[in-house]
Amino acid sequence: MSKRLELCWPNKDKVLLGLDAHGEPIWGTKDDIESRLLVQLEAVGQVNPDYPNDLYAQGDNLLIKGDNLLALKTLERHFAGKIKCIYIDPPFNTGNAFEHYDDGLEHTIWLSLMKPRLELLKKLLRPDDGMLFVHIDHREMAHLKVLLDEVIGRQNLLAIITVKVKDPAGVGQQSLVFDVCEYILCYARDASSPWLKSMPRPFEYRAEVGTAKGYTKAIVDFGKPKLVRELERQNIGEIRIFQCVGYKVEKLGKTTGYNDYISHFDRLFADYNPSGGTILQIRDQFPASGLCYMEYVPTKGRDAGKLTRVYFLNRRILAWLKDIAEVDQDGQIVRKTKMTNLWEVANAQLFAEGGVDFTQSKKPEALMEKILGAFTSEGDWVLDSFLGSGTTAAVAHKLKRRWIGVEIGPHADSLCLPRLRRVVTGKDQTGVSKELKWKGGGGFRYCVLGESLFAKDDDTGLVMINPEYKNGPLVAAVCAMEDFALNDDSVLQGRRGNLFAHVTEEKLTQAYVDELLGRVPETCGLNIYCMKRDRQLEFPKDRVRVRRIPKDLRVPPYLRGNGNGGVQSQLRFVPPSQEEDPAMKRKPKDPRPLIRLLRNARLKGPKDWAANIDRYIYGPTAGEPEPEPTGKGGPK
Ligand SMILES: C[S@@+](CC[C@H](N)C(=O)[O-])C[C@H]1O[C@@H](n2cnc3c(N)ncnc32)[C@H](O)[C@@H]1O
C-alpha cells in the first residue's frame, strides 16, 4: 500500500477500457489505451491549407467525436505540454438519465473512468503555466478532490470555486438545505512555477449604472508642491509631507454630463476619514485644510521599494476611482474587484444559448468567458474533453483561443457541430457574442476517431488487422500505435528521432530489406512492420528490427484470449443498453461513414501515397473532391 494519503477503490490500478456485451467492465492497463487515427469528416470555415502528413501541425481547432480516453491518447503525441487551459465538466454521476446521456454509475466505476483521463489530461498541460478546471457538484466532489490531489498534486490546487447556479425559489427540492451550488476545482500544472507568482491577479468586472457612487469630486489642478514636514516612523521610515499650493477641486454633480465625468476619470476620488494605523497617528501633522500628500517608500507589501504618495483633503484620505474601476471599450465605467472563489454568473438565457437544447447540464457562456478571459490569452490552446453541447469551444472561438473539443455522444453531430458552425458564420448572437462583438470568422475541423487497428476473425478467433486498414491508413495507424510521427517519405514512412519506420502488407524478402536499408542513413535505425516475411533474413541487428503485425503490436486485452471480444460500449459514461440517443432520432444526420473514407485510401503508388496520405487519411478539405479509390500502394 502506498504511504501517501490517497483514495482506494477496487481496480484502481487498472484502466477501464469499456463495457462488454453484458455491460461488464473490461479492464486493462495504461498501455492498452489505443492511439487512433483522426479522420476528418468536414472542414468548417477557414482552416489552414493542408500540410502534407500532419493534421495536427496545421494548428486548426478540432471538434472530435469519440471516446475521450482514446482521443486524449491520440492527442498526446501532438499536444503533450501544449495546452494552456483544460476545462472539463464530466457527468456528475447524479443517478439521472438525461435526454442526451445517462449519468448514474457505481462510484468506483466513475472514479475508474476519471483517473486515466485525468492522467492523460495532465500530460497535455503546458508544464509551466497550464491550468486545469474540473466542474462538479456535491455528489462526487469530495472523492474527485482527493483523486485530483493524487494525480495533479495537492500542492497545485489553486482554488475551489463555488458557483451559485440556482435560486432557491426555483428549486423543486425536498432537501432540508437547498442545494444551489456547483464547484470548480482549479489546479495549476505546477503551482511553484515563477509564472504563477508573477501573473497579475484576476479581477471581476461589474458595469456601473451612470456615475460611480461616492466618486463625485475631481482634482482638476494639483497645484505646486511645497514641503511642509519630514517625519520618521518605525516600519515606514522617512515620511515627507507636501502641501499643494493653488490646487483646484471640482465637484461633479448630477447635472454633469457622463462624458465630462469620464473625461475626469483619472482624477475622480472619494474621501473618507482614516480609520486606523500609522496614517491615523500622523494625521495631525498634515495641514488642517487643503490638499496635501505624504510621500514614502514602503518596505513591504505590493508597493515595496516604490516611491508612494497618499493624498489628503482637509485631513481626509483620498481613494481614486481609477484604482477600483476602468473605462471599457464602450466608454462605460466598470468596477473591478478581486476575483474570489464565490461566483455567480448570469444564466437567465441559458436555455437559448448556442441555439441548442441541452437540458440539465449546459453551462453558461459567461462562465466559460470568465475562466478563459482571466486565465488564457489569444492563440492559447483550450481543451474540453467532455464537450456536451459545445459551450467551451464556442466561447474559446469567440475569444480567439485555439480549441479542441471531444464529445462521445451523437450530439457531437447534432448539437456541437451546428452550434460551432453558427459561431464561425457569426449567426450565433447568443451567450457572450454581443459583449464580445462577435461577427464570425475562423474555422475548425470536424473529425472522428478511427476504428481500432485490430479485429477478431469470427471463424478462427484469431486477432488480425482490421480489414478497413490498408495502405495509407495502415501505415498511419501502425505509426501512431508505435509512437512514430508520419514522415513525408513513401519508404521511411515514420520517424521518431533517429529511428525510422516502414510498414508493408507485402512479404518481406531479403531484396526488400536490402532496398529499404539502402535508404536509411548509416547513423539511423529502422523498424520494419510486416505481415509476412521470409524466414531467413539478414540485416544489422543493432540498427534494424523486424516486427510482425499484428502479432508484435500491443493487442487490446478484450481481443486476446478465447472470448468473442469486442467492446460494446466503449469507455462511455453510460450503460450500453441505453446508448441510443433521442437526439439522433429527432435529427438523423449521418456523417460520411468512416468505412467509406478508409476505403478511399487505396492508393495508386508510392508517389501518390506520399503526396496524398494526408488527404486520404483525413479526407478532403472543404470544396475538394473526394480521392478516388485506386489500386495498391506501398514503397515497391
Ligand atoms: C455535463 S455534460 C457537459 C456539458 C457542457 N459543459 C456544456 O456546457 O454543454 C458531459 C458530457 O460528457 C460526455 N461524455 C461522457 N462520457 C464521455 C466520454 N467517454 N468521452 C467523451 N465525452 C463523454 C457526455 O456525453 C456529455 O455530453
PDBQT file of the ligand as one rigid body, heavy atoms in Angstrom, charges set to zero:
ROOT
HETATM    1  C1  LIG A 701     -22.105  17.528 -18.229  1.00  0.00    +0.000 C 
HETATM    2  S1  LIG A 701     -22.051  17.299 -19.921  1.00  0.00    +0.000 S 
HETATM    3  C2  LIG A 701     -21.039  18.653 -20.443  1.00  0.00    +0.000 C 
HETATM    4  C3  LIG A 701     -21.848  19.884 -20.674  1.00  0.00    +0.000 C 
HETATM    5  C4  LIG A 701     -21.066  21.025 -21.271  1.00  0.00    +0.000 C 
HETATM    6  N1  LIG A 701     -20.180  21.641 -20.328  1.00  0.00    +0.000 N 
HETATM    7  C5  LIG A 701     -21.975  22.073 -21.880  1.00  0.00    +0.000 C 
HETATM    8  O1  LIG A 701     -21.916  23.243 -21.483  1.00  0.00    +0.000 OA
HETATM    9  O2  LIG A 701     -22.763  21.722 -22.737  1.00  0.00    +0.000 OA
HETATM   10  C6  LIG A 701     -20.955  15.927 -20.033  1.00  0.00    +0.000 C 
HETATM   11  C7  LIG A 701     -20.737  15.408 -21.442  1.00  0.00    +0.000 C 
HETATM   12  O3  LIG A 701     -19.688  14.438 -21.413  1.00  0.00    +0.000 OA
HETATM   13  C8  LIG A 701     -19.962  13.478 -22.422  1.00  0.00    +0.000 C 
HETATM   14  N2  LIG A 701     -19.180  12.250 -22.177  1.00  0.00    +0.000 N 
HETATM   15  C9  LIG A 701     -19.417  11.285 -21.272  1.00  0.00    +0.000 A 
HETATM   16  N3  LIG A 701     -18.504  10.319 -21.380  1.00  0.00    +0.000 NA
HETATM   17  C10 LIG A 701     -17.657  10.665 -22.372  1.00  0.00    +0.000 A 
HETATM   18  C11 LIG A 701     -16.522  10.053 -22.959  1.00  0.00    +0.000 A 
HETATM   19  N4  LIG A 701     -16.065   8.895 -22.542  1.00  0.00    +0.000 N 
HETATM   20  N5  LIG A 701     -15.908  10.693 -23.974  1.00  0.00    +0.000 NA
HETATM   21  C12 LIG A 701     -16.354  11.892 -24.423  1.00  0.00    +0.000 A 
HETATM   22  N6  LIG A 701     -17.441  12.525 -23.901  1.00  0.00    +0.000 NA
HETATM   23  C13 LIG A 701     -18.085  11.907 -22.881  1.00  0.00    +0.000 A 
HETATM   24  C14 LIG A 701     -21.461  13.272 -22.316  1.00  0.00    +0.000 C 
HETATM   25  O4  LIG A 701     -21.972  12.698 -23.497  1.00  0.00    +0.000 OA
HETATM   26  C15 LIG A 701     -21.942  14.694 -22.061  1.00  0.00    +0.000 C 
HETATM   27  O5  LIG A 701     -22.272  15.308 -23.257  1.00  0.00    +0.000 OA
ENDROOT
TORSDOF 0
